[in-house]
Amino acid sequence: MDSMTKIDPTTERDYWRSNYSTRPYVSTGSSYDDYGPAYDYGVSSYSRYPGRAWDDVESDLGRDWERAKGTSKLTWEKAKHAVRDAWDRLTGHR
């Protein structure tokens, strides 16, 4: 997805709601309610850091996760895989 393409958060949320359980980092027994905020954070962060590489922003995202996670029970170490997955989906790095 190039920077000129408008990101639809609802489309992204629907995609992840349907696909999160197939991802290798999702713990058995976890729900979308745990991972959804991480996917949302990845989508919003991609928009907030246009043109930046994941490696350049990961430490900033980790620092801000506690404030961004809402009701998610995930620590940054668990959430970062979902955040990056959402980021990579938007950049086309799958």
C-alpha positions as CSV (number, residue, x, y, z in Angstrom):
1,M,0.0,0.0,0.0
2,D,1.6,3.3,-1.0
3,S,1.4,6.4,1.1
4,M,-1.3,7.9,-1.2
5,T,-3.7,5.0,-0.5
6,K,-6.3,5.8,2.2
7,I,-6.3,3.3,5.0
8,D,-9.8,2.2,6.1
9,P,-9.5,1.2,9.8
10,T,-12.8,-0.7,9.6
11,T,-11.6,-2.8,6.8
12,E,-8.4,-3.5,8.7
13,R,-10.2,-4.4,11.9
14,D,-12.6,-6.7,10.0
15,Y,-9.6,-8.4,8.3
16,W,-7.8,-9.0,11.7
17,R,-11.0,-10.1,13.5
18,S,-11.3,-12.8,10.8
19,N,-7.7,-13.8,10.7
20,Y,-6.0,-13.2,14.1
21,S,-6.5,-16.8,15.3
22,T,-4.4,-18.1,12.4
23,R,-1.4,-16.1,13.3
24,P,1.6,-18.1,14.9
25,Y,2.1,-15.6,17.8
26,V,-1.5,-15.8,19.1
27,S,-1.6,-17.7,22.4
28,T,-4.1,-20.6,22.7
29,G,-7.2,-19.3,24.5
30,S,-6.6,-15.7,23.6
31,S,-9.4,-13.6,22.2
32,Y,-9.6,-10.9,19.6
33,D,-10.2,-8.5,22.5
34,D,-6.5,-9.0,23.5
35,Y,-5.1,-8.7,20.0
36,G,-7.5,-6.2,18.5
37,P,-5.9,-3.1,20.2
38,A,-2.5,-4.2,18.9
39,Y,-3.7,-4.5,15.3
40,D,-5.4,-1.1,15.7
41,Y,-2.2,0.4,17.1
42,G,-0.3,-1.0,14.1
43,V,-2.7,0.6,11.7
44,S,-2.8,4.0,13.4
45,S,1.0,3.9,13.9
46,Y,1.6,3.3,10.2
47,S,-0.4,6.4,9.4
48,R,1.4,8.4,12.1
49,Y,4.9,7.4,10.8
50,P,4.5,7.6,7.0
51,G,7.4,6.3,5.0
52,R,9.3,5.1,8.1
53,A,10.7,1.6,8.5
54,W,9.4,-0.7,11.3
55,D,12.9,-0.9,12.8
56,D,13.1,2.9,13.1
57,V,9.8,3.2,15.0
58,E,9.6,0.0,17.1
59,S,11.2,1.5,20.2
60,D,8.8,4.5,20.1
61,L,5.8,2.2,19.7
62,G,7.0,0.0,22.5
63,R,7.3,3.0,24.8
64,D,3.8,4.2,24.0
65,W,2.0,0.7,24.1
66,E,0.9,1.0,27.7
67,R,-1.0,4.2,26.9
68,A,-2.4,2.8,23.6
69,K,-3.4,-0.7,24.6
70,G,-6.8,0.1,26.2
71,T,-8.3,-3.1,27.5
72,S,-5.7,-5.5,26.0
73,K,-3.9,-7.7,28.5
74,L,-0.9,-8.1,26.3
75,T,2.6,-6.8,27.3
76,W,4.6,-5.1,24.5
77,E,6.6,-8.3,24.1
78,K,3.5,-10.2,23.1
79,A,1.7,-7.3,21.4
80,K,4.5,-6.2,19.1
81,H,4.1,-9.2,16.8
82,A,0.5,-8.2,16.1
83,V,1.4,-4.6,15.8
84,R,4.1,-5.4,13.3
85,D,1.8,-7.8,11.4
86,A,-0.7,-5.0,10.9
87,W,2.1,-2.6,9.9
88,D,3.5,-5.2,7.5
89,R,0.1,-5.8,5.9
90,L,-0.1,-2.1,5.1
91,T,3.4,-1.8,3.8
92,G,3.1,-5.0,1.7
93,H,5.9,-6.7,3.6
94,R,4.2,-10.1,4.2
